[in-house]
Amino acid sequence: MTNIYELIDESIQDLLSRSIAGKRNFIKITEVVDLLLKIEKSIPEIVIDGDEFVKYFKGNSQKL
């Protein structure tokens, strides 16, 4: 399995190619759902508690 960025990049390239190929080139909704599920499974679940969230944004507020 490729990493999540490669998967998204390949998917966008495929959609762009289909779009350029013609206006009547449709994608089945099942293909879209399958792709979204594949992306969801590839993204690790990250849990950030409230204190860490506040510390992160408090320290990075000057960069925004």
Backbone bond lengths (Angstrom), bond angles and torsions (degrees), N, CA, C in turn:
res aa  C-N    CA-C-N  psi(-1)  N-CA   C-N-CA  omega(-1)  CA-C   N-CA-C  phi
1 M - - - 1.461 - - 1.522 108.99 -
2 T 1.318 116.15 134.51 1.458 120.80 177.69 1.519 109.57 -76.28
3 N 1.307 115.88 166.70 1.461 117.25 178.75 1.528 110.04 -74.86
4 I 1.298 116.41 168.25 1.468 121.98 -172.30 1.527 111.48 -62.11
5 Y 1.335 117.78 -36.62 1.457 120.31 -179.10 1.523 111.32 -67.90
6 E 1.327 116.61 -39.16 1.458 120.21 177.21 1.527 110.79 -66.56
7 L 1.323 116.70 -40.36 1.463 121.30 178.95 1.528 110.59 -61.54
8 I 1.322 116.80 -46.65 1.467 120.75 179.59 1.530 110.10 -65.36
9 D 1.330 117.30 -42.68 1.462 121.29 179.65 1.525 110.95 -61.28
10 E 1.332 117.15 -46.02 1.468 121.12 178.80 1.525 110.96 -63.16
11 S 1.317 116.83 -38.58 1.462 120.83 180.00 1.527 111.22 -66.41
12 I 1.329 116.67 -41.99 1.460 120.26 178.09 1.525 110.64 -65.60
13 Q 1.323 117.10 -40.44 1.461 120.69 177.30 1.528 110.94 -61.08
14 D 1.335 116.15 -42.16 1.461 120.67 178.96 1.523 110.63 -63.19
15 L 1.339 117.17 -45.57 1.456 120.43 178.89 1.528 111.48 -62.67
16 L 1.320 117.18 -41.20 1.454 121.21 178.43 1.527 110.92 -62.95
17 S 1.328 116.54 -44.02 1.466 120.78 178.20 1.516 111.27 -60.56
18 R 1.329 116.39 -43.15 1.471 120.32 178.72 1.518 110.43 -64.96
19 S 1.309 116.73 -38.38 1.466 121.00 -179.53 1.524 111.10 -65.93
20 I 1.308 116.55 -42.47 1.462 121.56 -179.54 1.529 110.70 -68.62
21 A 1.325 116.48 -33.58 1.464 121.53 -176.53 1.528 112.49 -62.75
22 G 1.305 117.85 -32.57 1.458 118.78 178.62 1.509 112.30 167.93
23 K 1.328 114.75 155.81 1.450 120.42 -177.04 1.520 112.67 -70.26
24 R 1.315 118.56 -25.61 1.459 121.49 -174.78 1.528 112.12 -97.39
25 N 1.290 117.35 18.48 1.464 121.88 -179.22 1.524 108.35 -91.13
26 F 1.323 117.00 98.38 1.454 122.31 -175.57 1.521 112.01 -95.39
27 I 1.310 116.05 157.37 1.455 123.13 176.54 1.519 107.38 -115.09
28 K 1.318 116.58 134.05 1.458 120.58 178.00 1.523 109.47 -65.86
29 I 1.313 115.74 141.66 1.468 120.23 179.75 1.524 111.01 -60.99
30 T 1.318 117.48 -31.15 1.467 120.38 178.64 1.529 111.09 -64.90
31 E 1.331 117.38 -33.26 1.466 120.61 176.83 1.525 110.45 -66.48
32 V 1.331 116.10 -40.79 1.461 121.11 179.70 1.527 110.25 -65.03
33 V 1.338 115.91 -45.92 1.468 120.35 179.96 1.525 110.01 -63.42
34 D 1.330 117.88 -43.44 1.467 120.91 178.15 1.527 111.30 -59.49
35 L 1.318 116.57 -41.99 1.463 120.76 179.10 1.529 110.90 -64.93
36 L 1.339 116.97 -43.77 1.460 120.15 178.62 1.526 111.63 -62.84
37 L 1.320 116.96 -39.33 1.465 120.19 177.46 1.527 111.11 -66.01
38 K 1.326 116.77 -38.67 1.469 120.80 178.45 1.531 110.22 -64.62
39 I 1.325 116.40 -41.43 1.468 120.40 178.07 1.522 110.11 -65.67
40 E 1.341 116.60 -43.88 1.464 120.34 -179.89 1.530 111.48 -59.79
41 K 1.326 117.11 -41.01 1.470 120.89 179.79 1.518 112.07 -69.01
42 S 1.340 117.11 -25.14 1.462 121.45 -177.42 1.519 112.97 -83.53
43 I 1.326 116.68 -18.01 1.464 120.36 -178.48 1.525 108.61 -88.84
44 P 1.314 117.12 121.92 1.471 118.44 179.11 1.527 110.88 -67.64
45 E 1.315 115.26 145.89 1.459 119.48 178.07 1.518 108.22 -80.45
46 I 1.315 115.51 124.69 1.458 121.05 -178.85 1.527 107.57 -119.60
47 V 1.300 115.57 125.76 1.461 120.29 178.47 1.519 107.90 -110.65
48 I 1.332 114.84 124.48 1.463 120.22 178.83 1.520 106.91 -117.01
49 D 1.328 116.39 124.57 1.463 116.59 178.62 1.527 109.19 -79.40
50 G 1.320 116.09 163.62 1.460 122.39 -174.25 1.509 114.08 -56.98
51 D 1.340 117.71 -40.57 1.465 120.61 -179.05 1.525 111.41 -62.76
52 E 1.329 116.74 -43.35 1.462 120.78 179.54 1.526 110.43 -66.06
53 F 1.310 116.38 -37.53 1.451 122.29 178.61 1.530 110.57 -60.92
54 V 1.323 116.10 -47.48 1.467 121.27 179.63 1.523 110.29 -64.38
55 K 1.339 117.67 -44.79 1.471 120.76 179.97 1.525 110.56 -59.90
56 Y 1.316 116.67 -42.36 1.464 120.19 -178.14 1.521 111.05 -61.81
57 F 1.325 116.52 -50.84 1.458 119.27 -176.05 1.525 112.62 -75.03
58 K 1.308 117.54 -28.43 1.454 120.53 176.99 1.519 109.53 -67.21
59 G 1.329 116.87 -41.02 1.461 121.48 -179.80 1.517 112.84 -75.47
60 N 1.334 118.22 -24.39 1.449 121.69 -176.67 1.524 113.65 -103.84
61 S 1.320 117.84 5.70 1.469 120.81 -176.55 1.522 112.02 -65.24
62 Q 1.322 116.80 -29.00 1.461 120.33 -179.97 1.513 111.49 -72.00
63 K 1.343 117.19 -24.53 1.463 121.07 -178.08 1.524 111.35 -81.29
64 L 1.343 117.92 -17.74 1.463 121.03 -176.72 1.470 113.17 -76.22
